[in-house]
Amino acid sequence: MDLNYTAEDLAFRDTVRAFLEANLPKDLQQKVLNHKRLSKEDFVRWHKIVAKQGWVGTGWPVEYGGTGWTPVQRHIWEEECAHAGTPAILPFGVNMVAPVIMAFGNEAQKRHYLPRILNCDDWWCQGYSEPGSGSDLASLKTRAERDGDYYIVNGQKTWTTLAQHADMIFCLVRTDPNARKQEGISFLLIDMHTPGITVRPIIMLDEEHEVNEVFFDNVKVPVQNLIGEENKGWTYAKYLLGHERTNIAAVGRAKRELVFLKRLAGKQMKGGRPLLEDPVYAAKVASLEIEIMALEMTVLRVLSQESAKRGPGPEASMLKVKGTEVQQALTELMVEAAGPYAMPFDPAYLEGEHEHSVTQDDDAAPLAPYYFNFRKTSIYGGSNEIQKNIISQMILGL
């Protein structure tokens, strides 16, 4: 594909930049650019600003409220948002469950859920992983037993991101315990306010409440909340994971963080000169920049395939592996550049309670928590080891 921007693409980029300049709240921008923590209200506020413009469903068909943008326009939007420092449009509704509803849901489900997802009227979370069922997801044990017009759900999900805020959860449940693992699973949409659901926080190493355990105790879920056919949920789950893995690559954010890394390393001194001029460190940064450029080209190729009405295939696993490796390498080089200034932990600064960190180096202050948080990226969305198995089987034919 032609990777040079056309005059139309450049005009589109100018439109995006003008929108971001006029509409991105400065307080949100500063939080993102300074690696501070974002609240639920921060995410929702930005989502609704973009929704008012009609630009949330960048990959959605126009008939469902999507933008109708080309792959290059979608790439420009994501890159400009990352460069400007916008909060992310959280993927659980827009990029994960929505494509499943469009592809496999009935008309009533599409009419009800898709507009609410576009407008962020519902906050969604993902009910996939369980204790003992992470990479081997098909071994999940959460049960859904049919009782008239309802399923009765019992079991537990874990590592459920931002479930403490969620209104809805899309959930894999076992509806036929006697079938082969993959053939007895169904895909349910569950209201998180239903009696019998308990959310218990898991506090991470950086002391942030990002993930949770979710318990289901005789939870009644209407049969009308079943997506597609009973016991066909594994097919829908794989379709969803393809979309998730494509988005995990986060090229725009990687390019923004590379700029931050160069600035950070440019002001840190080693042997009387900036660290970025040290041959060994400079070689690490240059190698990473090449990886980011290659990742960007691969993302554009995958997006081009999607525009030809082909859903993400095993190529999404390549993006997931390489994208998360790049993200982790960026955080490692940031901590290396900051050195001992990255060690103090200042949660008040991360939460925005103080204008400056206790170290007086505001760039370095968030880097240790940032580093620890990004250790998870090679695990979620299907661990990188599993993705390499998919690549070897479906691409290399091994």
C-alpha positions in Angstrom: 0.0 0.0 0.0 1.1 3.6 -0.6 2.3 5.0 2.8 2.6 8.6 1.6 -0.1 10.9 2.7 -2.3 12.3 -0.1 -3.5 15.9 -0.2 -6.9 14.7 1.2 -5.1 12.9 4.1 -3.1 16.0 4.9 -6.3 18.1 4.9 -7.9 15.5 7.2 -4.9 15.7 9.5 -5.3 19.5 9.7 -9.0 19.0 10.6 -8.1 16.6 13.4 -5.5 18.9 14.8 -7.9 21.9 14.8 -10.5 19.8 16.6 -8.0 18.7 19.2 -6.6 22.2 19.7 -10.1 23.5 20.3 -11.7 20.7 22.3 -9.1 18.8 24.3 -9.3 20.1 27.9 -5.9 21.3 29.1 -6.2 19.6 32.5 -6.7 16.2 30.8 -3.9 16.8 28.4 -1.5 17.6 31.2 -2.4 14.5 33.1 -1.7 12.3 30.1 1.5 14.0 29.0 2.8 13.9 32.6 1.9 10.2 33.2 -0.6 11.0 35.9 -3.5 8.9 36.8 -6.9 9.4 35.2 -10.3 9.1 36.9 -13.5 7.6 35.5 -14.8 11.1 35.0 -11.7 12.0 32.9 -12.3 9.1 30.5 -16.0 9.7 30.2 -15.6 13.5 29.7 -13.2 13.0 26.8 -15.3 10.2 25.3 -18.4 12.4 25.3 -16.5 15.3 23.6 -15.5 13.0 20.8 -19.0 11.4 20.6 -20.5 14.9 20.2 -18.2 15.3 17.1 -19.3 11.8 15.9 -15.8 10.4 15.9 -15.9 7.6 18.4 -16.6 4.7 16.1 -13.6 5.1 13.9 -13.7 1.5 12.7 -17.5 1.1 12.7 -19.7 0.9 9.6 -21.5 4.1 8.9 -24.9 2.5 9.3 -24.1 1.9 13.0 -22.9 5.4 13.6 -19.3 5.0 12.5 -17.1 7.5 10.8 -16.5 5.7 7.5 -12.8 6.7 7.7 -10.2 5.0 5.6 -7.4 3.0 7.4 -5.0 5.9 6.9 -7.5 8.4 8.4 -8.0 6.1 11.4 -4.2 6.0 11.8 -3.9 9.8 11.5 -6.6 10.2 14.2 -5.0 7.8 16.6 -1.5 9.3 16.0 -2.7 12.9 16.5 -4.6 12.0 19.6 -1.6 10.3 21.0 0.7 13.2 20.1 -1.8 15.8 21.6 -2.1 13.8 24.8 -5.8 12.7 24.9 -7.1 10.1 27.3 -7.8 6.9 25.5 -11.2 6.0 24.3 -11.5 2.8 26.4 -11.7 -0.3 24.1 -14.0 -2.6 26.0 -17.2 -1.1 24.5 -16.1 0.5 21.3 -13.4 -1.8 20.0 -14.2 -5.1 21.7 -17.9 -5.9 22.4 -19.3 -3.6 19.7 -17.8 -5.5 16.8 -19.1 -8.8 18.3 -22.6 -7.3 18.6 -22.5 -6.0 15.0 -21.3 -9.3 13.6 -23.3 -11.8 15.7 -26.0 -9.9 17.7 -29.6 -9.6 16.8 -31.3 -6.4 15.6 -32.7 -5.6 19.0 -29.3 -5.9 20.6 -27.8 -3.6 18.0 -30.4 -1.0 18.4 -30.1 -1.0 22.2 -26.4 -1.3 22.9 -24.5 0.3 20.0 -25.8 3.9 20.5 -25.1 3.6 24.2 -21.6 2.4 23.5 -21.0 5.3 21.1 -22.2 7.9 23.7 -20.5 6.1 26.7 -23.9 5.7 28.5 -22.6 2.3 29.6 -19.1 1.6 30.9 -18.1 -1.9 29.8 -15.7 -4.4 31.2 -14.5 -7.9 30.1 -15.3 -11.1 31.8 -12.9 -13.6 30.3 -10.0 -14.7 32.7 -10.6 -16.8 35.7 -8.4 -18.2 38.4 -6.7 -21.1 36.6 -8.2 -20.0 33.2 -6.0 -17.3 31.7 -3.9 -18.3 28.8 -6.0 -21.6 28.6 -9.2 -19.6 28.5 -11.3 -22.5 27.1 -10.9 -24.2 30.5 -13.2 -21.5 32.2 -15.6 -22.8 34.8 -18.1 -20.0 35.3 -21.5 -21.7 34.7 -24.7 -20.4 33.2 -27.7 -22.7 33.6 -30.9 -22.1 31.7 -34.0 -21.5 33.9 -36.9 -20.4 31.7 -36.3 -16.9 30.4 -33.1 -16.5 32.4 -29.6 -17.9 32.8 -28.4 -18.4 36.4 -24.7 -17.5 36.5 -22.3 -18.7 39.1 -18.5 -18.4 39.2 -15.7 -15.9 39.3 -13.7 -13.7 36.9 -10.4 -12.1 37.7 -8.1 -9.4 36.4 -11.2 -7.5 35.3 -10.0 -4.1 34.3 -11.9 -1.1 35.8 -14.9 -3.3 36.8 -15.4 -1.1 39.8 -16.8 1.5 37.4 -18.7 -0.8 35.0 -22.3 -0.9 34.1 -22.1 -3.9 31.9 -19.8 -6.9 31.4 -19.4 -9.1 28.4 -18.8 -12.6 29.8 -17.8 -16.0 28.6 -19.8 -18.7 30.5 -20.0 -22.5 30.3 -23.5 -23.5 29.2 -22.7 -27.2 28.3 -20.4 -28.8 30.8 -20.4 -32.1 28.8 -19.2 -30.6 25.5 -15.6 -30.2 24.5 -14.0 -27.2 26.1 -14.4 -24.8 23.2 -17.9 -26.1 22.2 -19.7 -25.6 25.5 -19.1 -21.8 26.0 -21.6 -19.0 25.4 -21.3 -15.2 25.3 -23.5 -13.2 27.7 -24.0 -9.5 28.3 -24.6 -9.0 32.0 -25.8 -5.9 33.8 -23.2 -5.3 36.6 -25.9 -3.9 38.9 -27.7 -7.2 39.0 -28.1 -8.7 42.5 -25.5 -11.4 43.2 -22.5 -9.6 41.6 -19.6 -8.7 43.9 -16.6 -6.7 42.8 -13.4 -7.1 44.9 -10.4 -4.9 44.1 -6.9 -6.2 43.3 -4.4 -3.5 44.2 -1.4 -3.6 42.0 2.3 -3.1 42.7 2.0 0.6 41.9 -0.9 0.8 44.5 -3.4 1.6 41.8 -6.9 0.0 41.7 -7.1 -1.0 38.1 -8.1 -4.6 38.1 -10.6 -6.7 40.1 -12.1 -10.0 40.9 -15.8 -10.3 40.0 -18.0 -12.9 41.7 -21.4 -14.2 40.4 -23.7 -15.8 43.0 -27.0 -17.0 41.4 -27.0 -14.0 39.0 -30.2 -13.9 36.8 -29.4 -12.9 33.2 -32.2 -12.6 30.7 -31.9 -15.1 27.8 -32.2 -12.1 25.4 -28.7 -11.0 26.6 -27.2 -14.1 24.8 -25.1 -13.1 21.8 -25.6 -15.4 18.8 -26.2 -19.0 19.5 -25.8 -20.9 22.7 -22.5 -22.8 23.0 -21.0 -20.8 20.1 -19.3 -18.2 22.3 -15.8 -19.4 21.6 -16.1 -18.3 18.0 -17.3 -14.9 19.1 -14.5 -14.7 21.7 -11.8 -15.3 19.2 -13.3 -12.7 16.9 -13.2 -10.2 19.8 -9.6 -11.0 20.7 -8.5 -10.3 17.2 -9.8 -6.7 17.5 -8.3 -6.4 21.0 -4.9 -7.5 19.9 -4.8 -5.1 17.0 -5.5 -2.2 19.3 -3.0 -3.2 22.0 -0.2 -2.2 19.5 -0.8 1.5 20.4 1.6 2.9 17.8 0.7 6.5 18.4 1.3 6.3 22.1 4.7 4.6 21.5 5.8 7.4 19.1 4.8 10.0 21.7 6.6 8.2 24.5 9.7 7.9 22.2 9.7 11.7 22.0 9.4 11.9 25.8 12.3 9.3 26.2 14.6 11.4 24.0 13.8 14.5 25.9 14.4 12.7 29.2 17.7 11.2 28.1 18.8 14.5 26.6 18.7 16.3 29.9 20.3 13.4 32.0 24.1 13.7 32.1 26.7 10.9 32.0 30.4 11.7 31.9 29.8 15.4 31.3 27.5 14.9 28.3 23.8 14.1 27.7 23.0 10.4 28.1 21.4 10.4 24.7 24.9 11.0 23.3 26.3 7.9 25.0 26.9 5.4 22.2 25.5 2.4 24.0 22.4 4.1 25.2 21.9 5.9 21.9 22.1 2.5 20.1 19.3 1.2 22.3 17.1 4.2 21.5 17.8 3.9 17.8 17.0 0.2 17.7 13.7 0.8 19.4 12.8 3.6 17.0 13.3 1.2 14.1 11.0 -1.3 15.8 8.3 1.4 16.2 8.6 2.3 12.5 8.2 -1.3 11.5 5.3 -1.8 13.8 3.5 1.2 12.3 3.8 -0.2 8.8 2.4 -3.5 10.0 -0.5 -1.9 11.7 -1.3 0.0 8.5 -1.3 -3.2 6.5 -3.7 -4.9 9.0 -6.0 -1.9 8.9 -6.0 -2.0 5.1 -7.1 -5.7 5.2 -9.9 -4.7 7.6 -11.1 -2.0 5.2 -11.4 -4.8 2.5 -14.0 -6.5 4.8 -11.5 -8.9 6.3 -11.5 -9.1 10.0 -8.2 -9.3 11.9 -6.5 -12.6 11.4 -3.4 -14.1 13.0 -1.5 -10.9 12.0 -3.2 -9.4 15.1 -1.0 -11.7 17.2 2.1 -10.2 15.6 0.9 -6.7 16.5 0.1 -7.8 20.1 3.6 -9.4 20.6 5.6 -6.6 19.0 3.5 -3.8 20.4 3.8 -4.9 24.0 7.5 -5.6 23.6 8.0 -2.0 22.4 5.9 -0.6 25.2 7.9 -2.5 27.8 11.2 -1.5 26.2 10.2 2.2 26.3 9.5 2.1 30.0 12.7 0.2 30.7 14.8 2.9 28.8 12.9 5.7 30.7 13.8 4.2 34.1 17.4 3.7 32.9 17.6 7.3 31.8 16.1 8.7 35.1 18.3 6.5 37.3 17.8 7.0 41.0 15.3 9.9 40.4 12.8 7.3 39.3 12.9 5.5 42.7 10.8 7.7 45.0 7.1 6.8 45.0 4.9 9.9 45.1 1.2 8.8 44.9 0.0 12.3 45.8 1.7 13.7 42.7 0.3 10.8 40.5 -3.2 11.6 41.7 -2.8 15.3 40.9 -2.9 16.5 44.5 0.5 18.2 44.2 1.7 20.3 41.3 5.2 19.1 41.6 6.8 15.8 42.8 8.8 15.5 46.0 12.0 14.9 43.9 11.5 18.1 42.0 11.9 16.1 38.8 8.4 15.8 37.5 9.4 13.8 34.5 11.1 11.1 36.5 8.5 10.9 39.4 5.9 8.6 37.6 8.4 6.3 35.8 8.8 3.5 38.3 5.0 3.0 38.7 4.7 3.4 34.9 7.4 0.7 34.4 5.7 -1.7 36.8 2.3 -1.2 35.3 3.5 -2.1 31.8 4.8 -5.5 32.9 1.3 -6.7 32.4 1.0 -5.8 28.7 2.7 -9.0 27.5 0.1 -11.0 29.5 -3.3 -9.5 28.9 -5.2 -10.0 25.6 -3.6 -13.5 25.5 -0.1 -13.9 26.7 2.7 -13.4 24.2 3.8 -17.0 24.5 0.3 -18.0 23.3 0.4 -15.5 20.5 3.7 -17.0 19.3 2.0 -20.4 19.2 -0.8 -18.9 17.1 1.8 -17.3 14.7 3.7 -20.5 14.3 0.6 -22.5 13.6 -1.5 -20.2 11.5 1.2 -18.1 9.7 4.2 -20.4 9.5 2.3 -23.6 9.4 4.4 -25.3 12.0 
